[in-house]
Amino acid sequence: MAGTPGPEIREKFQAALALSRVELHKNPEKEPYKSKYGARALLEEVRALLGPAPEDDDERAAEDGPGDQALGAAEPRDAEGPGEQRALRLAVIEFHLGVNHIDTEELSAGEEHLVRCLSLLRPFRLSLGCVSLYIQAQNNLGILWSEREEIETAQSYLESSEALYNQYMKEIGSPPLDPTEHFLPEEEKLTEQERSKRFEKVYTHNLYYLAQVYQHMEMFEKAAHYCHSTLKRQLEHNAYHPMEWAINAATLSQFYINKLCFMEARHCLSAANVIFAQTGKIPATEDRQHWRT
């Protein structure tokens, strides 16, 4: 891998991440996005320090459509040279700028940054250093298009993420780098165990969002399957909030009741009871999410 970026870039990037995590209610009442705007300014400074994107980036962005990589299998290709590493780091910045704009309700600008992120990564999307970021960018575009009620576009992005995860696990399987590692010195890189944990969390989110999309499309059997898979994975990876998990399991039980699958419904309700009993006893370990009913 090419050398680690200089201390100024690393410090600005870490400061931007810290500001991005500030909860909205901790900002001044009249400036709810103050920390987000501060993070954005730092990210833009990092982007300027990294230098311009490859010349053909805009052309690729114009040509590519939502989830188009699902149309053909990705070929493994590493981003090892200095130019490729710069493109990869720029993609990380574009991703965070995209999420930042979405968080401040500037959806069109957020979309542009996320599409640019995908364009920069596309040749290397199946590589150890890129696959997690690529899936995260597509997940966020899936959410964005779902909120616009363009459900088929959301479906395309999310199903593409699922396909890429499955291909990566089948052909490579090693825990990929977390996007933040591209701005860390070698001695601060994550362990393989932590990388695996983070990557599996990204995939669990992908399944959750797919469940929502299938629910919107009234593909209820498929939605229930993805709901069940998400709940199971959250337990396996100890990544859940007890109350939310219990509510989601109880909601899933209603689907089984309506299908007259009473044993499955009882199992969901029993599991919901067990997990609900943990409320207040263990710390939350996952973002709060609810199935739509």
Order of alpha helices (4+ residues) and beta strands (2+ residues): alpha-alpha-alpha-alpha-alpha-alpha-alpha-alpha-alpha-alpha-alpha
